């Protein structure tokens, strides 16, 4: 399981998504530039729903390594949901009031989506390799007869 590169990419993406549960999305500046309030990802209901959905999809993608097609579809769906999550964050960023500063974890969904797409490429590569080996074995077996 862990010797495959796509599993490592999916695990890192899962770690980034899990880190969002404990991260600060943004903070507001009070008078004289002091931090007055921190806004976490789990403070908003839509973010909590997207976090739960992406976490479940990421975990399914990591642990279904024996079913490559299902793993590929799950990772792709997770990447699409993460891009929607990043779009929601971008909307919040551009409509935020003056004095709201977003933190670095606000780009974690985008990084996780990129890692998911890279993992999907490696899953496809593995699936094609397995299919070609199966084809060669069946061809060799039929040739002996």
C-alpha positions as CSV (number, residue, x, y, z in Angstrom):
1,X,0.0,0.0,0.0
2,X,2.5,2.6,1.1
3,X,5.1,1.7,-1.6
4,X,2.9,3.1,-4.3
5,X,3.4,6.8,-5.0
6,X,-0.2,7.6,-5.5
7,X,-1.0,6.4,-1.9
8,X,1.6,8.9,-0.6
9,X,0.1,11.7,-2.6
10,X,-3.4,10.8,-1.4
11,X,-2.1,10.6,2.2
12,X,-0.5,14.0,2.0
13,X,-3.7,15.5,0.6
14,X,-5.7,13.8,3.4
15,X,-3.3,15.3,5.9
16,X,-3.9,18.8,4.4
17,X,-7.6,18.4,4.6
18,X,-7.4,17.1,8.2
19,X,-5.3,20.1,9.1
20,X,-8.1,22.4,8.1
21,X,-10.1,21.2,11.1
22,X,-7.6,22.8,13.4
23,X,-6.5,25.8,11.3
24,X,-7.4,29.4,11.3
25,X,-8.9,30.6,8.0
26,X,-8.5,34.3,8.6
27,X,-8.2,37.0,11.3
28,X,-9.5,40.5,11.5
29,X,-7.4,43.5,12.4
30,X,-8.7,45.7,15.2
31,X,-7.7,49.2,16.0
32,X,-4.0,50.0,15.6
33,X,-3.4,46.7,13.7
34,X,-3.9,44.3,16.6
35,X,-5.6,40.9,16.1
36,X,-9.1,41.2,17.3
37,X,-10.7,37.9,16.1
38,X,-9.7,34.7,14.5
39,X,-12.1,32.9,12.1
40,X,-11.6,29.1,11.9
41,X,-12.8,26.8,9.2
42,X,-15.1,25.0,11.5
43,X,-16.9,28.2,12.4
44,X,-19.0,28.2,9.2
45,X,-21.5,25.4,8.5
46,X,-20.8,25.2,4.7
47,X,-17.1,24.8,5.4
48,X,-17.8,22.0,8.0
49,X,-19.9,20.1,5.4
50,X,-17.3,20.4,2.7
51,X,-14.6,19.4,5.2
52,X,-16.5,16.3,6.2
53,X,-17.3,15.3,2.7
54,X,-13.7,15.7,1.5
55,X,-12.3,13.9,4.5
56,X,-14.5,10.9,3.9
57,X,-13.7,10.9,0.2
58,X,-9.9,11.2,0.9
59,X,-10.0,8.4,3.4
60,X,-11.9,6.1,1.0
61,X,-9.4,7.0,-1.8
62,X,-6.4,6.1,0.5
63,X,-7.8,2.8,1.7
64,X,-9.3,1.4,-1.5
65,X,-5.9,0.7,-3.1
66,X,-7.0,-2.8,-4.2
67,X,-9.8,-1.4,-6.4
68,X,-7.9,1.0,-8.7
69,X,-10.9,2.2,-10.8
70,X,-13.0,3.0,-7.6
71,X,-9.9,4.7,-6.1
72,X,-9.4,6.8,-9.2
73,X,-13.1,7.9,-9.3
74,X,-13.1,8.7,-5.6
75,X,-9.9,10.7,-5.8
76,X,-11.3,12.6,-8.8
77,X,-14.5,13.4,-7.0
78,X,-12.6,14.5,-4.0
79,X,-10.5,16.8,-6.2
80,X,-13.6,18.3,-7.7
81,X,-15.1,18.9,-4.3
82,X,-11.8,20.5,-3.1
83,X,-11.8,22.8,-6.1
84,X,-15.4,23.9,-5.2
85,X,-14.2,24.4,-1.6
86,X,-11.3,26.6,-2.9
87,X,-13.8,28.5,-5.0
88,X,-15.9,29.2,-1.9
89,X,-12.8,30.4,-0.1
90,X,-11.9,32.6,-3.1
91,X,-15.4,34.1,-3.0
92,X,-15.0,34.8,0.8
93,X,-11.6,36.3,0.1
94,X,-12.9,38.7,-2.6
95,X,-16.0,39.7,-0.6
96,X,-14.4,40.0,2.8
97,X,-14.5,43.3,4.6
98,X,-11.4,45.5,4.8
99,X,-9.1,44.4,7.6
100,X,-9.6,40.6,7.1
101,X,-6.4,38.8,6.4
102,X,-6.5,35.2,5.2
103,X,-3.9,32.7,6.4
104,X,-1.8,30.2,4.5
105,X,-4.2,27.2,5.2
106,X,-6.7,28.9,2.9
107,X,-4.8,27.4,0.0
108,X,-4.7,23.8,1.4
109,X,-7.8,22.7,-0.6
110,X,-6.1,23.8,-3.8
111,X,-2.9,22.0,-3.0
112,X,-4.8,18.9,-1.9
113,X,-6.8,18.9,-5.2
114,X,-3.6,19.1,-7.2
115,X,-2.1,16.2,-5.2
116,X,-5.4,14.2,-5.9
117,X,-5.1,14.8,-9.7
118,X,-1.4,13.7,-9.6
119,X,-2.4,10.6,-7.7
120,X,-5.1,9.9,-10.3
121,X,-2.5,10.0,-13.0
122,X,-0.4,7.4,-11.2
123,X,-3.5,5.2,-10.5
124,X,-4.3,5.3,-14.3
125,X,-0.7,4.4,-15.0
126,X,-0.8,1.4,-12.6
127,X,-4.1,0.2,-14.1
128,X,-2.8,0.4,-17.6
129,X,0.3,-1.6,-16.5
130,X,-1.8,-4.3,-14.9
131,X,-4.1,-4.5,-17.9
132,X,-1.1,-4.8,-20.3
133,X,0.5,-7.5,-18.2
134,X,-2.8,-9.4,-18.0
135,X,-3.1,-9.1,-21.8
136,X,0.5,-10.4,-22.3
137,X,-0.1,-13.4,-20.0
138,X,-3.3,-14.4,-21.7
139,X,-1.6,-14.0,-25.1
140,X,1.4,-16.1,-24.0
141,X,-1.0,-18.7,-22.5
142,X,-3.0,-18.9,-25.8
143,X,0.2,-19.1,-27.9
144,X,1.3,-22.3,-26.1
145,X,-1.8,-24.1,-26.9
